[in-house]
């Protein structure tokens, strides 16, 4: 028998949910600082264990990954949205679908997409005017939607459908913002929020149906994800519903994290002109014309900047797992069926693993002296993000393409206000002024 981990005093019925909902980022760091490696609290009625050590992350996501499942909370809403796509499916079915999808993310295929990524970025900047102010979060989201649909669906959304997708992705994210009353409001209740959520799903399903119909007769000898899925459907390996689930998962997860990583990178570069100058110097020295995949490998400082941006502002700021049986984590008993929370936000900013952790210092990545699992923006282990290399390539190409021609100067001052949903977003976007270099 091991001791129970310490933790805050829970409120009746709702536990620590109001504190978590108010500020999930400060909540995680406060628990880490007050209670150490493992802290227990309740999210609603669910006993939850916050684990912030690299060893704990490695145990849950890597070494004992088969003992932990995706949690049951928010099941109805998430399943309506993503079904049995890669993000939610489990076991043998998940492994089979991951193997099926893997060729779409193969290194040689990602390399071949670099020119398209740069071309799409040039098309975006062609609409910019010097001196105008734009929300860089919205701009990056529009761009990454276009790129993921081109790369993985083999389709061109066009301006009108891109706008429709962007408008309907927003209510999907809001549905998963921490909110105490959602613990007692069923998903089927026709509240305005639930109606908007269901309507957004229906609209996006319509866009996906249109793309599938357009691509139905053009799947041979193509390695995009939709072609792979349609061939598997023709062979009887999957059905129409699974095609829909994987495409919805890719549409939501395949653009959002990259758009946010770029958004926070532009914010940090605007706040740190000396780092921005080094980025410009490296890009000018490496890139001749349109950035290529070969350039991506040479832009080492740019990669350090992206890594540091995702350390300070991880788009996926927390992950949850559920042990299938009783386990021991960092000397504490964690019972089956409880929640284990792994916080990228808290671990990435832990002074035990990163010197001056609140500081934006891309140079720290040239040293690489932190524990491996002190940094896990894409998760880790067998369920790590299938699109990691795609996302990093895309972010580097986009950053290099824009930074060759422009500086993006933030209009407002001070720290960003953040909100949590499925991913971490700026509360009010990030307005920047477009300045030619």
N, C-alpha and C positions, 0 to 999 in steps of 0.2 A: 504494500500500500504506500503510495506516494502522497505528499501533501497537495492540497488544493492551491491553485495559484491565487495571488491577491487580486483585488479589483475594487471598483467603486461601489458605493451603495446604490442598489437599483431602486427605481420607483415602482410602486404597485402597478401591476398589469403591463405597463409599457417598458419596464426595465430602464436601460440607458438610451433608449431610442430617441427621445427628444434631444439629448446632448449630441448624439451622433448625427441626427438630421440637421441640427443647427450648423454644425461645422465638422464634417467627417474628417477633415485633414488635421485640424488642431486636436480633435478628439483622439486620433491615433497617436500623435506625438505626445500628448499629455499623458495618456496611459503608459506609453513606453517609458517616459521619464519618471513617472510616479511609481510604477509597479515592476519595471524590469522586463525581462525577456518574454514572459508570458503573463497576460492579464485576463481575468475572466469578467464577463458582464452579460447582461441579457439584452438581446434585440427583440423587443416584444416579449414573447414567452420562450424564445429560443436561447438556450445557454450557449454563449459564444466565447471563444478563446482567441485573443489577439496574440499572434506570434510574430516577433520582429527580428529574430536572429537569422543570419545566413544559414546556420546549421538547421534551424527549424524549417526554413524555406526548402532547403535541399531534401530534408526528410519527407515533407508533405508532397512536393512536386516531382521529386526525382527518385530517391531511394525506395520509398514506400508508396509510390503513386498509385499502385494497384489496390491499396487499402483505403483510398479516399475517392469519393465521387463528387460530382457537381451537386450542390445542395438543392433541397426541395422548395425553399422559400421562393415566392414570386413565380411558382411553377406555371400557373394558368396563363398569366400574361406573357411570360417568356415563351411558352410553348405555342401560343397563338401566333406570336411574332416569328419565331425561328424554327418551330417544329423540331424535327430530328436532324437539323443541320449540324455541321461539325462542332459548333460552339456548345451544343447541349447534349448531343448523343453520347452514349456510353458503350463500354465493353467491345465485344467483337464487331458489332455493327459500326461503331465509331472507327475502329481500326480498318475495317474494309473500306469505308468511305474516305478515310484519310489516304489510304493507299491508292484508291481510284483517282483522287484529286491531285496527288503529288506531282504528276508530270506537268501540270499547268504552272507549277512553281519551281521547276527544275532550273538550276543555275544557268544553263545555256539558253533556256527560253527567256528568263529574266534579262539576261544580257541583250537579247534580241529586241527587247521592248524599250530599251533606253532611248532610242531615237524618237519613238512615238511619245514618250514622256516629255522629252524636250520640246517636240513640236507642239504638243498640247499646251505646254507652259508658254511658249512664244505666242500662241493664239490668245491666251489670257492677257498677257502684257500688251498685246497690240490694241486692246480695248482701254488701256490706261491712258490718262492724260497727265503730263507733268504738273505737279502741284496740287492735284486733287486728293481728297481724303477718301479712303475706302476702309471697310472693315476687313482686316486681313484674315480673320477666321472664316468669314463667309467666302472670301476669294479662294482660300486654300481648300475649303470644303467643295466648292464648285469644281475646282480643278481636279481634285482627287476622285470625285464621283465620275467625271469624264474619263479619267485614266483607268479606273478599275473596271468600268463598263467596257471600254475598248479592249483592255488586256484580258479580262476574264469572261466577258460575254461575246466578244468579237463584234461589237455593235457601236454605232454612233448615236448617242441619245439626241443630239441636237439641242439648241438653246431652250426650246419650249419644254421638252421632257426633262431636261436637267433642272430647270426651275421647279417643275412639279416634284421631282425627287427631293430636292433640297427643302422645299416647303413642308413636305410630309415626313422627312426624317426628324425634324425638330420635335414634334409632339411624341414621337416614339421615345426619344431620349428623355423627355420630361417625365414620361410615365414611370421612370425608374429612379427619379431623384429621391433621396431619403426623405420620407414624410411619415410621421407617426400615425396619422389617421388611416393610411393605406393598410395598416395591419388589421383594421376592423371593417374596412369597406371592401366588399367582394368585387371581383373583377367584372361580374355580370351586371352589377347595379348600373342603371343608365345615367350616371353622373355626366355632366358636361365633359369632364376630363376623359372618362371611359369612352364616351361617344366619339370624341375627337381621335382617341387612340385607335379605335376599331375602324374609323373612317380612313385614317392614314394608312393602315395596313391594307385595306381594300384598294385604295388608290395605287399603292406601290405594287400590289399583286397584279393590277391591271397593266402597269408598265412592264412588269416582268413577262406577263402573258403575251404582250405585243412583241417583245424582243424574241421570245421563244418562237412565236409564229413566223417572224421574219427570218429566223435562222434555221427553221425546221429542215429545209432541203439543202443546207450548206454546212455539213458537219464532217465530211470525209477529209482525212489527212490534215486536220486542224487540231492544235493542241491547247486551245483556250478551254477554260473550265466548262463552259456551256456545251461545246462540241463533245467533250468527254462524257458529260452527263447524258446528252441526247443519244450518243452511241450506246451507253449502258442501258438506257431505257429501251432502245430498239432491241437489245439483246435480252430484255426481260430481267435484268439485274436490279433495276430500280423502277419506281413508278413516277407518275406525273407529280405527285405530292412531294417526293424526295427531290426532284429537280427544283421545284419551287422553294423548298426549305433551304437547299444549298445556295441558291441564287439570292434569296433574301438575306441569308447570313453573310454572304460575300458583299452584298450591296451595303449593308449596315456596318459590318466590322472591317470590311476591306478598304474603306476610305477614311473613316472617322479618326482612327488613331494617327495615321500619317498626317492628315490635315491639322490635327491638334499639335503634333510634334513640330510641324513647321510653324504654326502660329506662335507657339512659345519660343521657338528659336528666333523668329523675327522680333518678338518683344525683347528678348534678352540681348540681341545684337544692337537694337536701338538704345538700350540702357547701358551698353558697354562698348563705346566707340573704338577702344583699343583692340578689342577682340574682332569687331567688324572690320577694322583696317587689316588685320592679319588674314581674315577670310578673303578679302578682296585681293590681297597680295598673292595668296596661294592660287586663287581661281585665275587671276591674270597670268600667272606663271605656267599653269598647267593646261588651261583650256584655250584652244584655238578654234574659234567658231562655235558651233553647237556642241554642248557637252556630250561625251560618249561614255560607254560603259568602261572603256579603258581609263578614261579620266577619273571615274568614280574611285578606282583603286589607288590613284595617285593623290587624291584630295584627302590626305590624312588629317589635316587640321580641321577641315570641314566636318569630317566624321567625328572628331573629338568634340566639336561644338554641338553636333546633334546628340551625341551620347550624354553630354553634360546637361543639355536642355531636357532630355528625357529623365535624367536623374532628378533634377530639381522639380520638373513638372511632368511626371509620368502620366500619359493619357489614361492608362488603366491604373488607377490609384489604389485599388484593393481587389483581392481575389478571395473567394470563399470556397472551402471544401468541407466535406462531411465524412468523418471516419465511418467505415462500414462495421468496425469492431472497436473495442476499447484499445487505445494506444497510449503510449507514453511520449511526451514531447518536452524536451529540456527539463526532465526530472519531474514532470507533473502528469497526473492521470487525466486523460481527455476521453470521456465516454463516447461510445458509439451513438450516432445520431445527433451529436452536438454540431455546432458550427466552428470551423477554424478559419479565422480571418488572417490573411497575409497582406500586409500593407506596404506597397511599394513606396508610398509617400513617407511613412515613418522609417523604414529601413534605409531608403536612399539618403535620408537626411540624418542618419545616426552618426554622431561625432566619433563613435568607436571605430567606424569603418571609413569615414571620409573626413579629412582634416578641414576645418572651417566649412562644415557641410552646407551652410546657408549661402555660401559665396559661389558665384558663377566663375568657375576656373577650368576651362577646357584643357589647360596644360596638365591637369592631374591625370588625364587618361594616357599620357605618354609614360607615366610611372607605373600604372597597373599594379598597385600594391594593395588593393582592397580584396577581401574574400570574394570568391566567384559569385556567390548567391547573395551578396550585399546589393547587387544590381540585377534586376529582373524585369525590365519594362515589357518584355514579350512573354512573360511567364518563364517556365523552365521544364525540363524533362520531356516525357513522351507527348504531353499535351501543350507544349510550347507553340506559339503562333506559327502556323504553316506559312504565313506570308512575311516572315521576318526579313528575309533577304530582299524580297520584292519591295517592302516598305522602305528599307534603308537605301536601296538603289533609287527609288522614286524620290525620296526626300533629298538625297544628294544632288540628283539631276535637277530637280525643281529649284533648290537653293542656288546652285551654280548658274542656272539659266537666268534667274532673276537678278542675282547679285552682280553678274557681269555688266548689267545695264542700269540697275537702280539701287537706291537706298530707300528703305522703308522706315521712316521716322515716326515713332509713336507720338500721337497728339497729346494724350493725357499724361499726367505725372503720377508717381506713387506706385505702390504695389497693386498687382492685379487682384480683383475680387473674383473668387472661384466658386463654382457650384458643382456638386457631384450628381451624376446620373449613372448610366452605364459606364461613362467615361467622364473625365474632368474637363469642364469647359469654363472659359471666362464668363462671368455673369453678364457682362454687357458688350461682348465682343472686344476687339482690339483695333481701334481706329489708328490708321497710319497715313502719313502724307507721302505720296509718290514723288521721289526726288531722283532725277537722272544723275548718274555719277559724272 
